[in-house]
């Protein structure tokens, strides 16, 4: 990832839930409507 993400609005949340990298990427990308390039 190239842009910083606030812990409360994305990656940190998924990390706490113990999701896998792939699941996190998919959910993160869909949640932000493609705002983050993957």
C-alpha positions in Angstrom: 0.0 0.0 0.0 1.2 3.4 -0.9 -1.0 5.7 1.2 -1.3 5.7 5.1 -4.5 4.4 6.6 -5.9 5.5 9.9 -6.1 2.5 12.3 -9.8 3.0 12.9 -10.9 3.1 9.3 -9.6 0.0 7.6 -6.5 -2.2 7.8 -6.2 -2.1 11.6 -9.8 -3.2 12.0 -9.3 -6.2 9.7 -6.0 -7.1 11.3 -7.6 -7.2 14.8 -10.2 -9.6 13.4 -7.4 -11.9 12.3 -8.4 -12.0 8.6 -6.0 -13.4 6.0 -4.1 -11.1 3.7 -6.4 -11.9 0.7 -9.6 -11.4 2.6 -8.3 -8.2 4.0 -7.3 -6.9 0.6 -10.7 -7.8 -1.0 -12.8 -6.3 1.9 -10.6 -3.2 2.2 -10.7 -2.5 -1.6 -14.5 -3.0 -1.8 -15.1 -1.0 1.4 -13.2 2.0 0.0 -14.6 1.7 -3.5 -11.3 1.3 -5.2 -9.8 4.3 -3.5 -6.7 2.3 -2.7 -4.7 0.8 -5.6 -4.1 -3.0 -5.3 
